[in-house]
Amino acid sequence: MNNLVKNIAGKEKLVIAVTDSGLGGLNVVPRLEKLFTSSKAIKEVELIFVNALLHPSMGYNKMKNMDEKSKVFNSVLEGINKWYHPDLLLIACNTLSVVYEQTHFYKNPFYPVIGIVDTGVELLIEKMKDKTSKAIILGTPTTISGEVHKQKLIKAGIDESRIIAVPCPMLESEIQSAPGSDKVKRMIAEYVGTALKDKSIDSKIYPSLCCTHYEYSLKAFESFFSSVGFDYEIINPNEKLAENLRPALSGNKYEQTHVKIKVVTKNAIAPPDIEAVNPLLEMNSVKTAEALHNYELKPDLFDVEFDSRFNSEEFKN
């Protein structure tokens, strides 16, 4: 059994934190809810979604370097421990999964952590048995420039020539605001089309959605790859992240599992963003949609004191 999930085996009550830099990772919460309610292995489960965004105008991909990103996320990780003392944290964000290994917290964690990058890589390795197939890594600039997916695939024996990395600047932000918009469709076509323009592709491809936001626009990705005539299968790591916990669950111990869900954030979430993603969440979990609608605004969720720029009135406004 994975050492990271041993911490939940046999417990009657469980607190699991899920984090993302925005609302993409929220789509993992309904899967966790379903996993626990169906297994009946834990009596009470609290799922806490922590929005790790420092400020609405300062996403991690806008920060100047990895040192800055890791310091901010380290503050988030310490804040999660201070306020919630989780039994486990799921990083439902490829960008933050890449940043995590650069934090001080990573060297001496207060609680077990599972990132989504390894989940996505494992899914690709399972699929790419055909030696001519190719992986299309779709992600934020931070995710792509970190090359973590690429290096892990190469280490697993997949030739570098079979890996195409596609950075998609600001796509996650546009998806959070309007997942079904024409602008999202145009951005997908532009980013992927440009990346594949000079590539010779005559075999099956596996586009991997290496940003949790991208699932909200899954139909747009499917429409693009269908329109250009590729033989493809989209890889969505969001689907499997919760399944990493299943080996630790010995089912049917209780008559039912009571699941509580809440969403906490340092900054106010824009109402249009809530309106954009809530219908998609509600299809899988009314509780998750309600938790987002009734989110807790917690300005002291985490502290960032190392850089006066982040605490200036100009930045806050």
Buried (B, 14 or more C-beta within 10 A) or exposed (E): EEEBBEBBBEBEEBBBBBBBBBBBBBBBBBBBBBBBBEBBBBBBBBBBBBBBBBBBEBBBBBBEEBEBBBBBBBBBBBBBBEBBEBBBBBBBBBBBBBBBEBBEBBEEBBBBBBBBBBBBBBBBBEBBEEEEBBBBBBBBBBBBBBBBBBEBBBEEEBEEEBBBBBBBEEBBBBBBBBBEBEEBBEBBBEBBEEBBEEEEBEEBBBBBBBBBBBBBBBEBBEEBBEEEEBEBEBBBBBBBBBEBBEEBBEEEBBEEBEBEBBBBBBBEBEEEBBEBBBEBBBEBBEBBBBBBBEBEEBEEBBBBEBBEEBEEEEBEE
